[in-house]
């Protein structure tokens, strides 16, 4: 079971938790992007389609560990434009209970490995030892 820590004296934010404590073994996921199983970019130019594919890929990797998305304790999101933040946040909100989000970092970057990619999300998952 995770402990979600939002101490007094730091900004209160509904979209993430400042710290998550969880016993177990950490697993560090490679950043997931909007590639389908064949390696084609899903939703070229469409942030909603891309972030949906990213979360589908994250779900598949996490479930491949025998875990679930609730086992994610930390997310790092790389986006090519700040304007993508709303779509990214809306998709992420579909996968967590309101107010019970992983610790998170959002970065705007000049580009990703493939110029058609708009977003990449990496995660740390805690699995039972």
Secondary structure, 3 states (H helix, E strand, C coil): CCEEECCCCCCCCCCCCCEEECCCEEEECCCECCECCCCCECCCCCHHHHHHHHHHHHHHHHHHCCCCHHHEEEEEEEECCHHHHHHHHHHHHCCCCCCCCCEEEEEECCCCCCCCCCEEEEEEEEECC
